[in-house]
Amino acid sequence: MSQKSIAVLTSGGDAPGMNAAVRAVVRSGINMGMKVYGVYRGYNGLLNGDVKEMNLRSVSEIIGNGGTMLYTARSEEFKKKEAQERAADYCRSMGISGVVVIGGDGSFRGAQALTNAGINCIGVPGTIDNDIACSEYTVGFDTAMNTAIDMVDRIRDTAQSHDRCSIVEVMGRRCGDIALQTGISAGATAILVPEVEFNIEKDVISRIINTQKTGKKHFIIVVAEGVGKVNDLAKYIEQRLGIEARATILGHVQRGGTPTVRDRVVASQMGYKAVELLNQGFGNRVVVMRDGKITDLDIDEALSMERVFDMELYKVAMTISI
């Protein structure tokens, strides 16, 4: 059964490439003969009627913009069943029978609830952390890494000039992917992630000492947000080794900026796939990347999956960053 009217929203933390996904949804839907509505400020938009019909020109010139033109929010109210039913009733009153939800696991749980309330939903993974277990890639991850490595490269210049140790905290509360890949790209002496237990003496101090013996005089340590305490680590390194150490927290700079080619292309593919699924009458699905291909999974299955950290890549990092 073809969907006559669909909607698209972005939820949770913003990520570069979300606009490219919105653009793909709007233009794919219109191309398939649908009305497409933009929902503003996440699920709150469905509860507050903050919805506007989109046309082809509504999404002109947004593919290269960071953030999300639909704005985003986290909705505590939407966690309540009464709110979910109210949102579904609103969709029915507007003739909206399908919604594309761009966001992370929390957003997908909302999509699951809305599907259970009678409105077909398709999730598109958009989060810089790359922390969605069902998909090997999430929209925004590549841009965030490129932003982080650009900042680390700049920090390295001053670290080298002062024979300094720079400890850089990147985003990733539960997932160390940004830290791992940024650390490899920066040639970091040590990389600390929440998935791998570490000992400061063995995994930081000893590594610095060993590289000092080979003539190295400046050091980069990359730390995931979920590990944190970078200021304490800087003080400890200074006290323990007598090296000048400085901590830098990159923070939300990693969320913004122009999306990379990869994020624009993947977001476009995923947005198109989501609309295709709605057009075929499917709901309760998540668009994912598996083995480098864009496909889809049942949302219940997707949310039950456990994320696996790439230990092989971590071993590579520990071997070559000396």
Secondary structure as GFF3:
##gff-version 3
##sequence-region A 1 322
A	DSSP	beta_strand	5	10	.	.	.	ID=ss1
A	DSSP	alpha_helix	18	31	.	.	.	ID=ss2
A	DSSP	beta_strand	35	39	.	.	.	ID=ss3
A	DSSP	alpha_helix	43	48	.	.	.	ID=ss4
A	DSSP	beta_strand	51	54	.	.	.	ID=ss5
A	DSSP	three_ten_helix	56	59	.	.	.	ID=ss6
A	DSSP	three_ten_helix	77	79	.	.	.	ID=ss7
A	DSSP	alpha_helix	81	94	.	.	.	ID=ss8
A	DSSP	beta_strand	98	103	.	.	.	ID=ss9
A	DSSP	alpha_helix	105	116	.	.	.	ID=ss10
A	DSSP	beta_strand	120	125	.	.	.	ID=ss11
A	DSSP	alpha_helix	141	161	.	.	.	ID=ss12
A	DSSP	beta_strand	165	170	.	.	.	ID=ss13
A	DSSP	alpha_helix	177	186	.	.	.	ID=ss14
A	DSSP	beta_strand	190	192	.	.	.	ID=ss15
A	DSSP	alpha_helix	200	200	.	.	.	ID=ss16
A	DSSP	pi_helix	201	205	.	.	.	ID=ss17
A	DSSP	alpha_helix	206	213	.	.	.	ID=ss18
A	DSSP	beta_strand	219	224	.	.	.	ID=ss19
A	DSSP	alpha_helix	230	241	.	.	.	ID=ss20
A	DSSP	beta_strand	245	249	.	.	.	ID=ss21
A	DSSP	three_ten_helix	251	254	.	.	.	ID=ss22
A	DSSP	alpha_helix	261	279	.	.	.	ID=ss23
A	DSSP	beta_strand	285	290	.	.	.	ID=ss24
A	DSSP	beta_strand	293	298	.	.	.	ID=ss25
A	DSSP	alpha_helix	299	304	.	.	.	ID=ss26
A	DSSP	alpha_helix	311	320	.	.	.	ID=ss27
###
